[in-house]
Amino acid sequence: CSVAMLRFINLLFSAGNFYLLYLLLFKIHQKNKAVSGFQRILSALSLAMFPTLYFFTFLYYTDPGSVFFTLFSYLMCLYGNHKTSALLGFCGFMFRQTNIVWTVFCAGNVVAEKLNEAWKIELQKKKDEKISSRKGSFSDLTRILQFLVEYLMSPKNLVTLTAMTWPYIILVALFFVFVFINGGIVVGDRSSHEACLHFPQLFYFLSFTVFFSFPYLLTPTKIRKFLLSLRKHPVQYSLITVISLFLIWKFTYVHKYLLADNRHYTFYVWRKVFQKHELVKYLLVPFYIFAGWSFADMLKSKSIFWILMYFVCLLAVTVPQKLLEFRYFILPFLIYRLNIPFLSLYRQLLELAFYILVNAVTLYLFLNRSFQWENSDEVQRFIW
């Protein structure tokens, strides 16, 4: 159990993550014949070098192992091996308790697929070509929600879904037993990990995603499309703006670690951006709305049921966290990035080059810019 050997474990997990990312990209995009093997390898390499994850390859943290078992569970789910998927989900849960959300995500994949099949049959019955599971109009959404309620109210359908997802249901039941016995989700310092309704975490995640996926999400074409959408639906965007401002006003929490621990990049983001002025957090709302629109626009190839299921899991894994911590965003980001369409080779190379640059700067600061606290003799280093 030397330090070097313990860290070597994460090196193995990281190599496994690269292979799992490649297999997931192959499985998710197998119908897209235009995507070459080289593009899949390049994309898998980019995601394996995703800065927030890559940094912890060299330290003894839970992130590489947590990601490995969660991605492996997702892969087995996509191949229909649900008992294996649930078992791997249990391993992921042992690394980090919030990974139970991604077990629910795997079960949700099965349910979403079944719902999509039933919805297509429903459309054929009514011979109504104007309704589509991928349209965004309010009337279509109302029809879909009505169908969803009717489908889930049927005992026959519930029995079918339970028969398909029982391994995940058992794991979720075990999770609730653990929470009851443990007296909460947290295993360690409970006073520093209290759950709350921290809705701005969703805005931070969207900003984080735009930053690390800017070759995909922050393009002139996207901005033009967003402005057109803004002009076409001013009432909807006005309502979203009001709701966003209210959520920031009433549900912004600042964790004591965020204000006190100057080793983490979030400390400097908060101090340099959010603490500049009280109004900054409100002035960022237009960017959050663009980030949310761009984020959703990249998922338009997925069914509405998959999008709803992913969004529920995203809320469950981000909103209850009081602390703004980039590591909490790793898994929702990777699952999102795996499911968006492949873009040009140029954009993929730009993404990889950006990740290499960020990793190089991060490792340089960690190794060469150490410092000491006044009340401690230990060497402190900058980390994510």
PyMOL commands that set and color helices and strands:
alter all, ss='L'
color gray80, all
select helices_A, chain A and resi 3-28+37-48+51-58+63-78+82-95+97-126+138-152+155-182+190-192+200-212+214-217+220-232+234-251+256-260+265-274+280-283+285-297+304-318+326-339+345-368
alter helices_A, ss='H'
color red, helices_A
select strands_A, chain A and resi 371-372+379-380
alter strands_A, ss='S'
color yellow, strands_A
deselect
rebuild
show_as cartoon
